[in-house]
Amino acid sequence: MIARRLILAAAITASAFAPAWAQNYKLGSLEISQPWTRATPATAQSAGGFLTVTNKGTTPDRLIAVRSAVSAKVEVHEVRMENNVMKMRELEKGLEIAPGATVMLKPGGYHIMFMGLKAPIAKDSEIPVTLVFEKAGSIDIALKAAAIGAAAPMH
């Protein structure tokens, strides 16, 4: 009984940190790290994507689009408080990455929004996406799917 509990605790801990093992990417002066998403229930119509972008350059850039075949539509979103109500909306002009800055796309903040999922996202799968930056161009990356409800990876 104790051994079973220890195995279960180890499995839960390992799944919570799975996104931290994801691959990092470089595009010009931009570094993209910790790309991940969450697995979804079978009936889910949307999902979020998360990552960190660091601009090591001297000029700003902007994440202007995200493309993926996993959903009918993909947008860059923000979550903000307006009149004591949390609202989520698309960033129509994209997300600025200032020189020397690190911007985190994470649950409850900036994030990638997949709408009209074509199939559920399975735990441990990799979701291919293309990030499009205004100056640096495009890069293909993969978001590693953590368990449903997983927290952000540890830094």
C-alpha positions as CSV (number, residue, x, y, z in Angstrom):
1,M,0.0,0.0,0.0
2,I,2.8,2.4,0.9
3,A,4.7,1.5,-2.2
4,R,1.7,2.2,-4.4
5,R,1.3,5.6,-2.8
6,L,4.9,6.4,-3.4
7,I,4.7,5.4,-7.0
8,L,1.5,7.5,-7.4
9,A,3.2,10.5,-5.8
10,A,6.3,10.1,-8.0
11,A,4.1,9.9,-11.2
12,I,2.1,13.0,-10.2
13,T,5.3,14.9,-9.5
14,A,6.9,13.9,-12.7
15,S,3.8,14.9,-14.8
16,A,3.7,18.3,-13.1
17,F,7.3,19.0,-14.2
18,A,7.0,17.5,-17.7
19,P,6.7,20.9,-19.4
20,A,10.0,22.0,-17.9
21,W,11.8,19.3,-20.0
22,A,10.6,20.8,-23.3
23,Q,13.0,22.0,-26.0
24,N,14.3,25.6,-26.2
25,Y,14.5,27.5,-29.5
26,K,16.4,30.4,-30.9
27,L,15.4,32.8,-33.7
28,G,17.8,35.7,-34.3
29,S,18.0,37.5,-31.0
30,L,14.9,35.8,-29.6
31,E,15.1,32.8,-27.3
32,I,11.9,30.8,-26.8
33,S,11.8,28.5,-23.8
34,Q,9.5,26.2,-21.9
35,P,6.8,25.7,-24.6
36,W,3.9,23.7,-23.2
37,T,0.2,23.2,-23.2
38,R,-2.3,21.2,-21.2
39,A,-4.1,18.0,-22.3
40,T,-7.8,18.6,-22.8
41,P,-11.0,16.7,-22.1
42,A,-12.6,15.0,-25.1
43,T,-15.2,17.7,-25.5
44,A,-13.0,20.7,-25.1
45,Q,-13.2,23.3,-27.9
46,S,-10.3,25.4,-26.8
47,A,-6.9,25.2,-25.2
48,G,-4.0,27.5,-24.1
49,G,-0.4,27.5,-25.1
50,F,2.4,28.8,-22.9
51,L,6.0,29.7,-23.3
52,T,8.7,32.3,-22.5
53,V,10.3,34.7,-25.0
54,T,13.5,36.6,-24.2
55,N,14.8,39.3,-26.5
56,K,18.6,39.4,-26.3
57,G,18.8,42.1,-29.0
58,T,18.8,45.9,-29.0
59,T,15.5,46.4,-30.9
60,P,11.9,45.5,-30.0
61,D,10.1,42.7,-31.8
62,R,6.5,41.6,-31.7
63,L,4.8,38.2,-31.7
64,I,2.2,39.0,-34.4
65,A,0.7,35.6,-35.1
66,V,0.6,31.9,-34.2
67,R,-0.4,29.2,-36.6
68,S,-1.3,25.5,-35.9
69,A,-3.3,22.8,-37.6
70,V,-4.7,21.6,-34.3
71,S,-7.5,24.2,-34.2
72,A,-9.6,26.2,-36.6
73,K,-8.2,29.5,-35.2
74,V,-5.2,30.6,-33.1
75,E,-4.7,33.9,-31.4
76,V,-2.4,35.7,-29.0
77,H,-4.5,36.6,-25.9
78,E,-4.2,38.6,-22.7
79,V,-6.1,38.3,-19.5
80,R,-6.7,41.6,-17.6
81,M,-8.9,43.0,-14.9
82,E,-11.5,45.5,-16.1
83,N,-14.0,46.9,-13.5
84,N,-13.2,44.0,-11.2
85,V,-14.0,41.5,-13.9
86,M,-11.3,39.3,-15.5
87,K,-11.5,39.5,-19.3
88,M,-9.7,37.7,-22.0
89,R,-9.1,39.3,-25.4
90,E,-7.0,39.0,-28.5
91,L,-4.0,41.3,-28.8
92,E,-4.8,42.6,-32.3
93,K,-1.4,44.2,-32.7
94,G,0.5,41.3,-31.3
95,L,2.7,41.1,-28.2
96,E,5.7,43.3,-27.9
97,I,9.0,41.8,-26.8
98,A,11.1,44.8,-25.7
99,P,14.9,44.7,-26.0
100,G,16.4,42.9,-23.0
101,A,13.0,41.8,-21.8
102,T,11.5,38.4,-21.0
103,V,7.8,37.9,-21.6
104,M,6.0,34.9,-20.2
105,L,2.9,33.5,-21.8
106,K,1.3,31.7,-18.9
107,P,-2.0,30.7,-17.4
108,G,-3.9,33.8,-16.3
109,G,-1.8,36.2,-18.4
110,Y,-0.6,36.4,-22.0
111,H,-1.1,33.1,-23.7
112,I,-1.8,31.4,-27.1
113,M,-5.4,30.5,-27.5
114,F,-6.4,27.6,-29.7
115,M,-10.1,27.8,-30.6
116,G,-12.1,25.2,-32.4
117,L,-9.9,22.2,-31.5
118,K,-10.0,19.5,-34.2
119,A,-9.2,16.8,-31.7
120,P,-8.5,16.5,-28.0
121,I,-4.9,17.2,-26.9
122,A,-3.4,14.1,-25.3
123,K,-1.0,14.2,-22.4
124,D,2.6,13.8,-23.5
125,S,1.8,14.7,-27.1
126,E,3.6,17.5,-28.9
127,I,1.5,20.2,-30.6
128,P,3.3,21.8,-33.6
129,V,2.9,25.6,-33.9
130,T,4.5,28.3,-35.9
131,L,5.3,31.5,-34.1
132,V,5.4,34.6,-36.4
133,F,7.5,37.6,-35.2
134,E,7.3,41.0,-36.9
135,K,11.1,41.3,-37.4
136,A,12.7,38.0,-36.6
137,G,10.4,36.0,-38.9
138,S,8.8,32.6,-38.3
139,I,9.9,29.5,-36.3
140,D,8.3,26.1,-35.9
141,I,8.2,24.8,-32.4
142,A,6.4,22.1,-30.4
143,L,4.3,22.5,-27.3
144,K,4.6,19.5,-24.9
145,A,1.3,18.6,-23.4
146,A,1.2,18.3,-19.7
147,A,-1.7,16.7,-17.7
148,I,-5.1,18.4,-17.6
149,G,-4.9,21.2,-15.1
150,A,-1.1,21.1,-14.8
151,A,0.6,24.2,-13.3
152,A,3.3,26.2,-15.0
153,P,6.7,24.6,-15.2
154,M,9.2,25.4,-12.5
155,H,11.9,28.0,-13.3
